[in-house]
Amino acid sequence: MKIYIYKEDDWIAEVEILEDLSDKKYLSYRLKVIKTIRPSRIYTSTEDGHIFRCTRLKEYKGPLWSLEEKKE
């Protein structure tokens, strides 16, 4: 299982990609939270094991969210 680092606003977590739903126009994933690295001070806590979907335009350059493979 590959682990990824997911960042959105001030929340940072280790996640697993359950499904890649991307197409030509959108990046879209179904993710499972493995462990929160830094909890959000803006939103309520996201529990370990929570499954969610994130989607954005591939061409979007703003700070919606990011996902990168965890470096060991």
Steps between C-alpha positions, in 0.01 A plus 500: 500500500638839400452783748442857382510835676176695456488873580188715506486839670684441830430123519774250409446123499642172379249342262458196280353533150206261481392600150629733228194663339695751290416575139634737232364809677506417874728350764273299725575239766322301766733505801521335842660684791776288655621757752466874556839671513370849582135548600305792360428799722227606254291184465394218732741209531514238228514153652755239396327258262271770356440461124447810286522623143702796374462653153648798318567617145837375373583849373422667835816649655356622830532349848181286518677180602816306416597136498854364476660164564652473847880487496649247736 
